[in-house]
Amino acid sequence: MSNQQLPGASNALTFGILSIALTIFCCGPFGFIFSIIGLSNAKKAERAFEENPELYSGLENVKTGRILSYIGIALSVIFLILTIVYFGVIIAMISNGNFEGGDF
């Protein structure tokens, strides 16, 4: 008997990849949202595998998707911190008067 593909394994992998891509190329919040969805799909797929391990294959995709989702969360947090620091510096420059229109 051939094993079936684990339900949700490809979704977890896809959302993990999207979380990294959207964090780097678009913006952090979308990557964070897709990371959470990817982790949720990975958890569901792992639970299904634990119930019937002889019935399913594709646990590697679940593990890879989970790792990519964690990387996406880390990148989103780093992006958020850099954004806060960036706008904090701009606000500090404006409030100190160091940021004037002609002094670039």
Backbone bond lengths (Angstrom), bond angles and torsions (degrees), N, CA, C in turn:
res aa  C-N    CA-C-N  psi(-1)  N-CA   C-N-CA  omega(-1)  CA-C   N-CA-C  phi
1 M - - - 1.449 - - 1.532 108.97 -
2 S 1.303 116.26 131.23 1.461 120.28 -179.90 1.529 109.65 -84.78
3 N 1.315 114.46 148.82 1.452 120.08 -179.57 1.515 110.46 -81.63
4 Q 1.327 114.78 145.06 1.456 120.68 176.45 1.523 109.24 -84.49
5 Q 1.312 114.89 155.51 1.462 119.61 174.55 1.519 108.59 -69.69
6 L 1.286 115.94 137.16 1.466 122.36 -177.85 1.524 109.89 -64.04
7 P 1.343 118.49 124.19 1.467 119.61 -179.26 1.529 111.11 -67.57
8 G 1.295 116.00 128.82 1.457 122.00 179.75 1.513 114.41 93.17
9 A 1.342 117.47 -7.83 1.472 119.85 -178.36 1.520 110.98 -67.95
10 S 1.308 116.54 -44.43 1.464 118.82 179.98 1.526 110.87 -70.43
11 N 1.327 117.23 -31.85 1.470 119.73 176.31 1.520 111.25 -65.49
12 A 1.328 116.58 -42.30 1.469 120.23 179.13 1.521 110.37 -61.96
13 L 1.329 116.28 -42.23 1.459 120.32 179.14 1.530 111.13 -66.33
14 T 1.309 117.00 -42.91 1.464 121.15 -179.73 1.526 111.36 -63.77
15 F 1.326 116.83 -45.47 1.462 119.47 -179.93 1.526 111.56 -68.29
16 G 1.326 117.66 -31.49 1.463 120.21 175.25 1.518 111.58 -64.46
17 I 1.326 116.25 -43.80 1.470 120.69 177.96 1.525 110.47 -65.25
18 L 1.334 116.25 -43.80 1.468 119.88 179.61 1.526 111.87 -63.25
19 S 1.314 117.11 -35.32 1.466 119.16 -178.87 1.521 111.31 -63.39
20 I 1.325 116.59 -41.68 1.470 119.83 178.57 1.521 110.47 -69.77
21 A 1.319 116.96 -45.85 1.464 120.69 -177.30 1.530 111.32 -63.44
22 L 1.322 117.20 -43.56 1.461 119.45 -178.42 1.526 112.04 -71.68
23 T 1.316 117.56 -30.82 1.463 119.40 177.00 1.521 110.56 -67.84
24 I 1.319 116.57 -42.91 1.462 120.21 -176.59 1.526 111.65 -75.62
25 F 1.321 117.58 -45.24 1.458 120.30 -171.14 1.518 114.65 -97.18
26 C 1.302 119.00 -18.43 1.469 119.97 -177.05 1.524 109.92 -116.56
27 C 1.296 116.48 -85.59 1.456 120.17 177.85 1.529 108.89 -161.78
28 G 1.313 115.76 161.32 1.443 122.17 -172.80 1.519 117.12 -64.84
29 P 1.332 119.37 -42.83 1.471 118.41 -175.97 1.525 114.23 -60.81
30 F 1.320 117.63 -37.58 1.470 118.79 178.48 1.522 110.53 -65.42
31 G 1.302 117.25 -39.52 1.458 120.65 177.43 1.511 111.79 -63.79
32 F 1.326 117.33 -39.07 1.462 121.29 178.70 1.522 110.63 -65.15
33 I 1.322 116.75 -42.35 1.469 121.10 179.76 1.526 110.21 -62.76
34 F 1.327 117.49 -45.69 1.458 119.93 179.92 1.532 111.48 -68.87
35 S 1.313 118.02 -27.87 1.463 120.83 175.34 1.520 111.02 -65.64
36 I 1.308 116.19 -44.10 1.460 120.42 179.25 1.528 110.52 -64.05
37 I 1.323 117.04 -41.54 1.465 120.42 177.79 1.529 110.12 -64.51
38 G 1.324 117.30 -41.18 1.464 121.08 178.54 1.515 112.20 -63.24
39 L 1.335 117.39 -41.18 1.459 120.60 177.61 1.526 111.45 -65.82
40 S 1.319 116.26 -37.09 1.464 120.17 177.72 1.527 110.93 -64.81
41 N 1.329 116.67 -44.64 1.469 120.06 178.33 1.523 111.54 -64.98
42 A 1.321 117.07 -37.11 1.465 120.73 178.69 1.522 110.60 -65.36
43 K 1.306 116.47 -39.35 1.463 120.30 179.78 1.524 110.70 -66.12
44 K 1.318 117.33 -42.47 1.467 120.89 178.49 1.524 111.08 -63.78
45 A 1.330 116.17 -42.64 1.459 120.29 -179.24 1.527 110.97 -67.28
46 E 1.310 117.37 -39.38 1.463 120.79 178.50 1.521 111.11 -66.26
47 R 1.317 116.78 -37.39 1.461 121.08 177.54 1.532 110.36 -64.64
48 A 1.335 116.55 -41.08 1.468 120.09 178.10 1.531 110.82 -65.69
49 F 1.328 116.72 -36.72 1.464 120.24 178.72 1.529 111.28 -68.24
50 E 1.324 116.71 -38.54 1.460 119.97 179.53 1.521 112.11 -66.47
51 E 1.340 117.25 -30.63 1.459 120.48 178.71 1.529 111.37 -70.60
52 N 1.331 117.60 -42.94 1.467 122.58 -178.41 1.521 110.30 -137.05
53 P 1.321 119.23 78.11 1.467 119.84 -176.93 1.530 113.53 -68.40
54 E 1.309 117.87 -27.11 1.462 119.53 -179.62 1.524 112.43 -78.84
55 L 1.310 117.57 -13.86 1.462 121.59 -176.80 1.526 112.52 -89.10
56 Y 1.329 117.53 -27.27 1.463 121.33 -172.10 1.523 112.63 -117.06
57 S 1.318 114.20 155.86 1.464 121.98 170.23 1.523 107.86 -133.39
58 G 1.330 116.74 164.60 1.464 120.20 177.99 1.504 113.87 104.80
59 L 1.322 117.28 23.55 1.456 119.93 178.31 1.526 111.71 -66.73
60 E 1.334 116.68 -23.61 1.470 120.70 178.59 1.527 111.09 -62.77
61 N 1.334 116.70 -38.90 1.462 120.33 178.26 1.527 111.15 -64.29
62 V 1.323 116.04 -36.61 1.463 120.29 179.29 1.524 109.89 -66.11
63 K 1.326 116.56 -45.80 1.466 119.92 -179.54 1.529 111.44 -65.09
64 T 1.324 116.50 -40.41 1.468 120.31 177.95 1.523 110.80 -65.69
65 G 1.315 117.47 -42.41 1.462 121.32 177.72 1.516 112.31 -62.50
66 R 1.338 116.02 -38.29 1.463 120.01 178.36 1.527 110.67 -65.70
67 I 1.323 117.33 -44.07 1.465 121.10 178.99 1.522 110.82 -63.21
68 L 1.336 116.69 -44.06 1.467 119.86 178.98 1.525 111.48 -64.62
69 S 1.328 117.11 -35.04 1.461 119.76 177.47 1.522 111.27 -67.05
70 Y 1.330 116.95 -39.72 1.468 119.50 176.40 1.533 110.99 -64.91
71 I 1.320 116.98 -38.77 1.466 119.96 176.33 1.527 110.39 -64.50
72 G 1.336 116.97 -39.89 1.463 121.10 177.01 1.514 112.25 -61.93
73 I 1.346 116.95 -39.63 1.466 120.28 177.32 1.527 110.02 -65.16
74 A 1.325 116.87 -43.91 1.471 120.12 179.96 1.526 110.93 -61.81
75 L 1.323 116.67 -44.33 1.469 119.56 178.50 1.520 111.51 -64.10
76 S 1.329 117.54 -37.50 1.465 120.59 178.19 1.518 111.40 -64.56
77 V 1.323 116.80 -40.45 1.462 120.24 178.83 1.535 110.52 -66.43
78 I 1.333 116.17 -42.39 1.465 119.89 177.19 1.524 110.59 -62.09
79 F 1.324 116.86 -42.89 1.461 121.56 177.70 1.524 110.64 -61.02
80 L 1.332 117.62 -41.59 1.457 121.50 179.31 1.527 111.04 -64.37
81 I 1.332 116.93 -43.69 1.466 120.50 179.21 1.528 110.96 -63.38
82 L 1.331 117.03 -43.55 1.464 120.00 178.53 1.520 111.71 -64.19
83 T 1.317 118.00 -36.66 1.461 121.29 178.24 1.529 110.52 -66.39
84 I 1.326 116.37 -42.48 1.474 119.65 178.49 1.524 110.57 -63.85
85 V 1.329 117.55 -43.12 1.468 120.69 178.66 1.525 110.40 -64.64
86 Y 1.317 117.41 -41.90 1.468 122.00 -179.72 1.522 110.83 -59.20
87 F 1.333 116.32 -51.38 1.459 118.57 -179.09 1.526 111.44 -71.50
88 G 1.317 118.30 -28.80 1.462 120.75 175.41 1.513 111.58 -64.21
89 V 1.341 116.71 -41.11 1.464 120.39 178.05 1.521 110.66 -65.94
90 I 1.313 117.22 -41.74 1.466 120.64 178.80 1.533 110.50 -62.34
91 I 1.322 116.66 -44.64 1.472 119.80 179.91 1.522 110.24 -65.58
92 A 1.325 117.86 -38.75 1.472 120.52 178.18 1.519 110.82 -65.07
93 M 1.326 117.83 -40.24 1.461 120.61 178.85 1.521 111.15 -65.76
94 I 1.310 117.57 -40.12 1.459 120.85 179.33 1.519 110.60 -67.48
95 S 1.326 116.89 -42.70 1.466 119.06 -177.42 1.530 112.65 -70.90
96 N 1.330 117.94 -27.02 1.462 120.96 177.98 1.516 112.62 -86.75
97 G 1.294 117.66 -11.15 1.452 121.08 179.77 1.513 113.48 83.92
98 N 1.314 118.15 11.27 1.463 121.51 179.47 1.518 112.72 -82.70
99 F 1.290 117.11 -6.30 1.462 121.25 -176.04 1.519 108.23 -113.94
100 E 1.339 115.14 92.96 1.457 120.31 -179.70 1.497 108.79 -113.40
101 G 1.312 116.63 155.34 1.456 122.46 -172.90 1.517 114.99 -57.45
102 G 1.319 120.40 -39.47 1.448 122.04 -174.07 1.512 114.88 -97.49
103 D 1.305 119.26 -2.71 1.460 121.64 -174.91 1.522 112.75 -103.81
104 F 1.278 117.00 52.14 1.465 119.05 179.39 1.477 106.82 -81.77
